[in-house]
Amino acid sequence: MARALLFAGLILASGAAWAQQPAIPDEDGFTHPLRSLEFNAGLDQTVFENATFQALEVYDPFEPVNRRIYQFNYQLDQWVLLPVVRGYQRVTPRLVRNGVSNFFDNLGDVPNLVNSALQLKGERAMRTTARLLFNTIIGVGGLWDPATRMGLPRQPEDFGQTLGFYGVPAGPYIVLPVLGPSNLRDTGGRVVDTGIHQQVDFLNYADFSGDHPELLLLEAVNTRYTTPFRYGQLNSPFEYSKVRYVYMRARQLQIDE
């Protein structure tokens, strides 16, 4: 006990001695930069919010319509899509769900390959080609994903990125019904990617799904199942603005990659 009291006394004494030493200025000459910080209590809240989100500004001339579509997507997600996904998870074993996701990812590697080549990304195109071969042959049509275990992870590329790579501007921000955030360039890119998907039909999926529309429904459910985003997860009244900024910024980073 005596040793503990002695140790505490030494700490307090050393702290007092340190406190008496003159403060060493920073490189800019300030020793207490926060002393001069003042808060303007009379600042209008609206002005504060506008100034805060000025950095998140995105070209959005259709914002009133986009916000209505965003709200529609939110309601559709809460009342239809997520309940379907939860039911899908309950009745389908994880092994089967993984197989379904792997299968559709394998089909999606076709536009990935085409767009990698169009962007002159030779190494990425070769790696995606290897993925297609390994997963289609060894992975039994893509139901398994041996390529990832072999060091060949999936590297998504789409035609919207290809257009951006060649300098096509993003254009106005757009919220698509069901599909969510996009812009004018990426919306056109989706159409081209869908055409590539249907024309390079190496597993006859496009023809087969035409006779079996339940496969298209399964693809839609799998897409929502594998998409981690949930409306309201940002817990912010400014979710629309944040999602808009994050989407546009992420797309630019993908193009610059």
C-alpha positions in Angstrom: 0.0 0.0 0.0 2.8 2.4 0.9 4.6 1.6 -2.4 1.4 2.4 -4.3 0.9 5.8 -2.5 4.6 6.6 -3.1 4.2 5.8 -6.9 1.0 7.9 -7.1 2.8 10.8 -5.5 5.7 10.6 -7.9 3.3 10.7 -10.8 1.5 13.7 -9.5 4.7 15.5 -8.8 6.1 14.8 -12.3 2.8 16.0 -13.8 2.9 19.2 -11.8 6.5 19.8 -12.9 5.5 19.2 -16.5 2.6 21.6 -16.3 4.8 24.3 -15.0 7.1 24.1 -18.1 6.3 26.6 -20.8 4.3 25.3 -23.7 6.3 24.6 -26.8 4.7 26.4 -29.8 3.7 24.4 -32.9 5.4 25.0 -36.2 2.9 27.7 -37.0 3.6 29.5 -33.7 0.4 28.6 -31.9 0.4 26.9 -28.5 -3.4 26.7 -28.0 -5.1 26.9 -31.4 -8.5 26.0 -30.1 -8.7 28.9 -27.6 -9.7 31.3 -30.3 -12.4 28.9 -31.7 -15.9 30.5 -31.3 -19.3 29.0 -32.0 -21.9 31.3 -33.5 -25.0 30.3 -31.6 -27.1 32.5 -33.8 -26.2 30.8 -37.1 -29.3 29.8 -39.0 -29.6 26.0 -39.2 -30.5 26.1 -42.8 -27.4 28.1 -43.7 -25.3 25.7 -41.7 -26.8 22.6 -43.5 -26.3 24.2 -46.9 -22.7 25.1 -46.2 -22.0 21.6 -44.8 -23.4 19.8 -47.9 -21.9 22.2 -50.4 -18.9 19.9 -50.6 -21.3 17.0 -51.5 -22.8 18.9 -54.4 -23.6 16.9 -57.5 -25.2 17.9 -60.8 -28.8 16.8 -60.2 -31.2 18.9 -62.3 -33.9 16.2 -61.9 -33.7 16.2 -58.1 -37.5 16.5 -57.4 -38.2 13.5 -59.6 -35.2 11.6 -58.4 -36.2 12.0 -54.8 -39.7 10.7 -55.6 -38.2 7.7 -57.3 -35.8 7.2 -54.4 -38.7 7.1 -52.0 -40.5 4.7 -54.3 -37.5 2.4 -54.3 -37.3 2.7 -50.5 -40.9 1.5 -50.1 -40.5 -1.2 -52.7 -37.4 -2.5 -51.0 -39.0 -2.5 -47.5 -42.3 -4.1 -48.5 -41.4 -6.3 -51.4 -37.8 -7.0 -52.2 -36.3 -7.5 -48.7 -39.2 -9.8 -47.6 -38.6 -11.9 -50.7 -34.9 -12.0 -50.0 -35.5 -13.1 -46.4 -37.9 -15.8 -47.6 -35.2 -16.9 -50.1 -32.7 -17.1 -47.4 -35.0 -19.2 -45.2 -36.0 -21.8 -47.8 -32.6 -22.0 -49.7 -29.5 -23.5 -48.1 -26.4 -21.3 -48.1 -24.6 -23.8 -50.4 -27.3 -23.4 -53.0 -27.4 -19.6 -52.7 -23.6 -19.4 -53.2 -24.0 -21.6 -56.3 -26.6 -19.3 -57.7 -24.5 -16.2 -57.0 -21.4 -17.9 -58.6 -23.4 -18.8 -61.7 -24.6 -15.3 -62.3 -21.2 -13.8 -61.5 -19.7 -16.1 -64.1 -22.2 -14.9 -66.7 -21.3 -11.3 -65.7 -17.7 -11.9 -66.4 -18.4 -11.8 -70.1 -19.2 -8.0 -70.1 -16.3 -7.6 -67.6 -14.0 -9.2 -70.2 -15.3 -7.1 -73.1 -15.0 -3.8 -71.2 -11.6 -4.6 -69.8 -10.4 -5.2 -73.4 -12.1 -2.0 -74.6 -10.3 0.0 -71.9 -7.0 -1.5 -73.0 -6.5 -3.3 -69.6 -4.6 -6.3 -71.0 -3.7 -7.9 -67.8 -7.2 -7.6 -66.4 -8.7 -9.0 -69.6 -6.4 -12.0 -69.5 -7.2 -12.6 -65.8 -10.9 -12.4 -66.5 -10.5 -14.8 -69.4 -8.8 -17.3 -67.1 -11.6 -16.8 -64.6 -14.2 -17.7 -67.2 -12.4 -20.8 -68.3 -11.6 -22.1 -64.8 -15.1 -21.4 -63.4 -17.0 -22.6 -66.5 -15.0 -25.9 -66.9 -13.8 -26.7 -63.4 -16.6 -24.9 -61.6 -19.3 -26.8 -63.6 -20.8 -23.9 -65.5 -19.9 -21.4 -62.8 -21.7 -23.0 -59.9 -18.3 -23.0 -58.0 -15.7 -20.3 -58.0 -12.3 -22.0 -58.1 -10.7 -19.0 -59.8 -10.9 -16.8 -56.7 -9.1 -19.5 -54.7 -6.5 -19.6 -57.4 -5.8 -15.9 -57.0 -8.1 -14.6 -59.7 -10.7 -12.5 -58.0 -13.6 -11.0 -59.8 -12.9 -7.5 -61.2 -16.1 -5.8 -62.4 -16.0 -3.5 -65.5 -19.0 -2.1 -67.3 -19.6 0.0 -70.3 -20.3 3.1 -68.2 -16.7 2.8 -67.0 -15.5 2.3 -70.5 -17.2 5.5 -71.6 -15.7 7.3 -68.7 -12.3 5.9 -69.6 -12.6 7.7 -73.0 -13.6 11.0 -71.4 -17.4 10.8 -71.7 -18.8 13.0 -68.9 -21.1 11.4 -66.3 -24.0 13.8 -67.1 -26.8 14.5 -64.7 -27.4 12.2 -61.7 -30.4 9.9 -62.2 -32.3 7.6 -59.8 -33.6 4.6 -61.8 -36.8 2.8 -60.6 -35.8 -0.4 -58.8 -32.2 -0.2 -60.0 -31.3 2.9 -57.9 -28.5 5.4 -58.3 -27.1 6.1 -61.8 -26.3 8.9 -64.2 -26.9 9.5 -67.9 -23.6 7.9 -69.0 -24.0 4.8 -66.8 -27.7 4.3 -67.8 -26.6 4.1 -71.4 -23.8 1.7 -70.4 -26.4 -0.6 -68.7 -28.2 -1.0 -72.0 -24.9 -1.9 -73.8 -23.9 -4.4 -71.1 -27.3 -6.0 -71.4 -26.8 -6.4 -75.1 -23.3 -7.9 -74.6 -24.8 -10.3 -72.0 -27.5 -11.5 -74.5 -25.3 -11.7 -77.6 -22.4 -13.6 -76.0 -24.6 -16.3 -74.7 -22.0 -19.0 -74.2 -24.2 -21.1 -71.8 -27.4 -20.5 -73.7 -28.8 -18.7 -70.7 -30.6 -15.9 -72.7 -32.4 -18.4 -74.8 -33.2 -20.7 -71.9 -34.4 -17.9 -69.7 -36.8 -16.8 -72.4 -38.7 -20.0 -72.0 -38.3 -20.0 -68.2 -39.0 -16.5 -66.8 -38.5 -17.9 -63.3 -34.8 -17.7 -64.0 -35.0 -14.0 -64.5 -36.9 -13.7 -61.2 -34.1 -15.8 -59.5 -31.5 -13.5 -61.0 -33.3 -10.4 -59.7 -33.6 -11.9 -56.2 -30.0 -12.9 -56.3 -29.0 -9.4 -57.3 -30.8 -7.9 -54.3 -29.5 -10.7 -52.0 -25.9 -9.9 -53.0 -26.3 -6.1 -52.7 -25.3 -5.1 -49.2 -26.9 -1.6 -49.3 -30.0 -1.1 -47.2 -32.1 2.0 -47.2 -32.0 3.9 -44.0 -28.7 2.3 -42.9 -26.9 5.7 -42.9 -29.3 6.8 -40.1 -29.4 10.4 -41.6 -32.0 12.7 -42.9 -29.6 13.6 -45.6 -29.3 10.0 -46.9 -30.3 11.0 -50.5 -27.5 13.6 -50.7 -24.9 11.2 -49.2 -25.9 8.3 -51.5 -25.8 10.6 -54.5 -22.3 11.8 -53.6 -20.9 8.4 -52.7 -22.2 6.9 -55.9 -20.7 9.6 -58.2 -17.4 9.6 -56.3 -17.2 5.8 -56.4 -17.8 5.7 -60.1 -15.0 8.2 -60.7 -12.6 6.2 -58.6 -13.5 3.1 -60.6 -12.9 4.9 -63.9 -9.5 6.2 -62.6 -8.5 2.8 -61.4 
